[in-house]
Amino acid sequence: MYRLLRLCLLASAMAISAVHAQESTPWHDPSRHSVQFVTVEEGVRLEVLDWGGTGRPVVLLAGSGNTAHIFDDFAEKLSGACCHVYGITRRGFGASTHPDSGYDQQRLADDVLQVLNALKLIAPVVAGHSMSGEELTTLGDEHSDRLAGLVYLDAADDPTDFPGSSPAYLALFNKLPAGARNHLEPDAADLRSFQAFHDFKVRQNRFAYPEAELRNDFDRNPDGSVGTYKTSNSVHNAIGKGALPRDYSRIRVPILAFFHSPSGNHPYQPKDAQERAAIEEFTAATEVYVNRYKKNLLKANGGVRIVDLPHSDHYVFLSNEADVLREIHVFLTGLQ
């Protein structure tokens, strides 16, 4: 799944409309976390999840479009293996405050720092997915002395070097067969309840997706059906406008960086040589960007380990959970 496709999926999610259904029994989040709210500036509180565990603190940051609940299943396994795990839902998403401003890269990174300080976390590792690479990079750039390490969960794309802004890249995308471009979309039956929507997401992604994440992303209609997406388009636009070019050169802590497969985990099989050639050409164009991201990342001064995950999804911690857990455990063990 490519960055361009992720944006398409996000736009599709925002457009989901309500349908009628009935939730038969009250739902309770099964994840074994506690929930607290930390004030990061006047009138703005962030949801912080705590899955417990012992050892070094690890703080998980979700990508744009998600909340900390995206880690509900993954974090429980991580906390049981090696560390004390927390998760932060950034402003504008889920149960955190949705202010009108404060979505530039510096402010979002400052929000994370405020949470680290409020929880009195000593030498934490901060791990982030997708666009949270912006917060990771700013924290590492400005506060390496406050951290023990950074983990990029397919989060090293440079938002100012975005393939979707290239007409040539978009032309290659449009040459792909329809089956490779289009993704399964929910119908009315899939939206009749959050359980049905969860089951749809499993079919769509081919890996488990926490139902709690869906419930924190979308409103619940009075009849129990899935309502509208909670985060406004203005928030996503502001995050995009506030993103900075990636500069890793002043980061002085070790980095572990996962990259998902440029060809993704899409099940589409080309029907002929022409379709195969179109897919290969698009994959090669994507690899040019990915290789550039990797080269830039290697400028960090604290040491960088890059892990490529073949046949993985952008959500590497869900599609390749065992691989990511193993690598993080090794990374934490090797920290001073």
Residue pairs with C-beta under 8 A, 6 or more apart in sequence:
1 9
1 260
1 264
1 265
1 266
1 313
1 314
2 163
2 173
2 262
2 264
2 286
3 157
3 162
3 163
3 164
3 314
4 163
4 164
4 169
4 170
4 173
5 181
5 183
5 264
6 130
6 314
7 164
8 183
9 183
10 64
10 65
10 236
12 183
12 185
13 65
13 217
13 229
14 228
14 229
14 231
14 233
16 186
16 191
16 218
16 226
16 228
16 229
17 228
18 191
18 221
18 225
18 226
18 227
18 228
19 188
19 191
19 192
19 225
19 226
20 192
20 221
20 223
20 225
21 191
21 192
21 193
21 196
21 223
21 224
21 225
22 193
22 223
22 224
23 193
23 194
23 220
23 223
23 224
27 194
27 211
27 215
29 69
29 72
29 212
29 215
30 212
31 49
31 51
31 69
31 72
31 73
31 75
31 76
31 210
31 212
32 51
32 52
32 76
33 49
33 50
33 51
33 52
33 72
33 75
33 76
33 87
34 49
34 50
34 52
35 47
35 48
35 49
35 50
35 95
36 47
36 48
36 50
37 45
37 46
37 47
37 48
37 95
37 96
38 45
38 46
38 48
38 114
38 115
38 118
38 119
39 45
39 114
39 118
40 46
40 91
40 110
40 111
40 114
40 115
41 102
41 111
41 114
43 97
43 99
44 91
44 96
44 97
44 99
44 102
44 111
45 96
45 97
46 88
46 89
46 90
46 91
46 96
46 97
46 111
46 115
47 67
47 68
47 88
47 89
47 94
47 95
47 96
48 68
48 86
48 87
48 88
48 89
48 115
48 119
49 68
49 69
49 71
49 72
49 75
49 86
49 87
49 88
49 89
50 85
50 86
51 75
51 76
51 78
51 79
51 85
51 86
51 87
52 79
52 84
52 85
53 78
53 79
53 80
53 82
53 83
53 84
53 85
54 83
54 84
55 82
55 83
55 84
55 332
56 82
56 83
56 84
56 123
56 124
56 125
56 148
56 332
56 335
57 83
57 84
57 85
57 86
57 119
57 121
57 122
57 123
57 124
57 125
58 78
58 83
58 84
58 85
58 86
58 124
58 125
58 126
58 127
58 151
58 328
58 332
59 85
59 86
59 87
59 88
59 112
59 115
59 116
59 121
59 124
59 125
59 126
59 127
60 68
60 71
60 75
60 85
60 86
60 87
60 88
60 127
60 128
60 129
61 68
61 87
61 88
61 90
61 112
61 126
61 127
61 128
61 129
61 132
61 135
61 136
62 68
62 70
62 71
62 87
62 88
62 89
62 90
62 93
62 128
62 129
62 130
62 132
63 70
63 128
63 129
63 130
63 131
63 132
63 155
64 130
64 131
64 132
64 236
64 239
65 93
65 217
65 231
65 236
66 93
66 129
66 130
66 213
66 217
67 89
67 93
67 94
67 95
67 96
67 213
67 216
67 217
68 87
68 88
68 89
68 94
69 87
69 89
69 94
69 210
69 212
69 213
69 215
69 216
70 129
70 210
70 213
70 315
71 85
71 87
71 210
71 317
72 210
72 212
72 213
73 208
73 210
73 318
73 321
74 317
74 318
74 321
74 324
74 325
75 85
75 87
77 321
77 325
78 85
78 325
78 328
79 85
81 325
81 329
82 328
82 329
82 332
82 333
83 125
83 332
86 119
86 121
88 111
88 112
88 115
89 95
89 96
89 216
90 96
90 108
90 111
90 132
90 135
91 97
91 98
91 99
91 102
91 103
91 108
91 111
92 98
92 99
92 103
92 231
92 232
92 235
92 239
93 216
93 217
93 230
93 231
93 235
94 216
94 217
94 230
95 216
98 230
98 231
98 232
98 235
101 238
102 108
102 111
103 235
103 238
103 239
103 242
104 238
104 241
104 242
105 134
105 135
105 138
105 242
105 243
105 244
106 138
106 242
107 242
108 134
108 135
108 138
108 239
108 242
109 134
109 135
109 138
109 139
109 142
112 126
112 135
112 139
113 139
113 143
113 146
116 124
116 126
116 146
123 146
123 147
123 148
124 147
124 148
125 147
125 148
125 149
125 150
125 151
125 331
125 332
125 335
126 135
126 136
126 139
126 147
126 149
126 150
126 151
127 150
127 151
127 152
127 153
127 328
128 135
128 136
128 150
128 151
128 152
128 153
128 155
129 153
129 154
129 155
129 315
129 317
130 153
130 154
130 155
130 157
130 314
131 155
131 159
131 239
131 243
132 155
133 152
133 155
133 156
133 157
133 246
134 159
134 239
134 243
134 244
136 150
136 151
136 152
136 155
137 246
137 247
137 248
137 251
138 244
139 146
139 147
139 150
140 147
140 150
140 248
140 250
140 251
140 252
140 253
140 255
140 300
141 247
141 248
141 250
141 251
144 250
144 251
144 252
144 253
144 302
145 252
147 253
148 253
148 254
148 335
148 336
149 253
149 254
149 255
149 256
149 302
149 331
149 332
149 335
150 251
150 253
150 254
150 255
150 256
151 255
151 256
151 257
151 258
151 328
151 331
152 255
152 256
152 257
152 258
152 297
153 258
153 316
153 317
153 324
154 258
154 259
154 260
154 314
154 315
154 316
155 257
156 246
156 257
156 259
156 293
156 294
156 296
156 297
157 289
157 293
158 245
158 246
158 292
158 293
158 296
159 240
159 243
159 244
159 246
160 243
160 244
160 245
160 246
161 245
161 246
161 289
161 292
161 293
163 169
163 285
163 286
163 289
164 170
168 285
169 285
172 278
172 281
172 282
172 285
173 181
173 282
174 181
175 278
175 281
175 282
176 278
176 279
176 282
177 268
177 270
177 271
177 275
177 278
177 279
179 268
180 266
180 268
180 270
180 275
180 279
183 204
184 200
184 203
184 204
186 197
186 200
189 196
190 196
190 197
190 199
190 200
191 197
191 225
191 226
192 224
192 225
192 226
193 224
193 225
193 226
194 211
194 214
194 215
194 218
194 220
194 224
194 226
195 211
197 211
197 214
197 218
197 226
198 209
198 211
198 214
201 209
201 214
202 208
202 209
205 313
205 315
205 318
205 319
206 265
206 267
206 313
206 319
207 313
207 315
207 318
207 319
207 321
208 318
209 318
214 226
216 230
217 229
217 230
217 231
218 226
218 227
218 228
218 229
218 230
219 227
219 228
219 229
219 230
220 226
220 227
221 227
246 293
246 296
246 297
247 299
248 255
248 296
248 297
248 298
248 299
248 300
249 299
249 300
249 301
250 301
251 300
251 301
251 302
252 301
252 302
253 302
254 302
254 303
254 304
254 305
254 331
254 334
254 335
255 297
255 300
255 302
255 303
255 304
255 305
256 305
256 307
256 327
256 328
256 331
257 294
257 297
257 304
257 305
257 306
257 307
258 307
258 309
258 316
258 324
258 327
259 290
259 293
259 294
259 306
259 307
259 308
259 309
260 309
260 312
260 313
260 314
260 316
260 319
261 308
261 309
261 310
261 311
261 312
262 283
262 286
262 287
262 290
263 279
263 283
264 312
264 313
264 314
265 311
265 312
265 313
265 319
270 276
270 278
270 279
294 306
297 304
297 306
298 304
298 306
305 327
305 331
307 323
307 327
309 316
309 319
309 320
309 323
309 324
312 319
312 320
312 323
313 319
313 320
316 323
316 324
317 324
